[in-house]
Amino acid sequence: MEIDLENLSKQELLALLTKAQKTISKQEKVNTKLEKKTTELEEKTSKLEEKNTELEYRVKLLERMKFGQSRERFEDPNQTQLPLDVEQAVLEEQEEVIKQE
């Protein structure tokens, strides 16, 4: 529906302008609320994604502890490794001590 603005009186034009301004104001308020809600949902999504990542890590760790080979079940990546390479001289010395007993 198109309105012929040239045939409207000054009062009718002012009423039309006021109505348009009210509509714009309402739409701006709705837009502001929607932007706020969008921001809240984005923050919530981010937190849920972080929680999901943490839970996925825990599930993998528990699966490895339950179903993995025994050497990988209880392996702690923060634990320092023991030097298990024994020099030949030390090994021979230990064998001699064992033979003497």
N, C-alpha and C positions, 0 to 999 in steps of 0.2 A: 504494500500500500504506500504509494507515494503521495506526499502532501505538496500542494502548490503553495510555496512560501510567499509568492508575490501577492496572492489574494488574501492572505491572513492579515488581521489587524495587529497593531502593536501589542495589545494585551495578549492576543493568542500566541504571538511569537515569543513574548516573555514567558508565558506559561509553558510553552514547548521547550524553551531553553532551560527553565528551572527543572522541568521533568527530566531532561537529558542530563543535567548536572547531578541530580539525585541518583539517577541510574548509574552514572559513572562513579559516584562516590561509593555506592553499594558494591559495585564490581571491584573497586580498589580495596575495600575492606575484605571482601571474599578472597581476593588475590593475596593480600597480606596474610590472612589466616592459612591459606593453602601453602604459601611459601614457608611459613613457620612449621606447619605440619610436615612438609617435605624435608626440612632440615632435621626435625626430630626423628623422622623415619630413617634418614640417611645415617644419623648417629647410631640409632638402634641397630641398623643393618651392619654397620662397621663393628660394633661390639659383638654381635652374634657371629660374624665371620671370624673374629679373633677367638671366641669361645669354641667355635667349630674346629678351628685349626688345632687348638689345645687338646680338645677331646679326640681328634683323629690321631694326634701324637700319642696320647695315652693308650688308645686302643691298639695301635701298632706295637707299643712297648709291652702291653699285657699279652698280646698274641705271641710276641717273640718269647716272652718269659714262659708262657704256657706250652707253646707248640714248637719253639725253636730247638736247635740242637743244644746239648747241655753246655757247650762252650760259649754259646751266644745268649743263653738264657739270662745269666746273671752278670754279664759283662757290663762294667761301668765305664763309660768313655772318659770319665774324669780321673779314673784310677791310674796311677803311674805304673808302668811296666817294670817287672823285675828283670834284671840282666841275667838271663839263663845260659848265656854262652860262657862256659867254663873253659879256662885255658888248659891246655893239655898237661902242663907241669902240675897244676893244682889237682887235676883229675888223677894223675899217676900217684901223687902224694896221698890222696885220700884212699886209693886202692891199696897202697902199702900199709896204711894204718889199719884198714879192715882186715888184711891178711895177717897182721901181727896179732890181732885179737883173737 
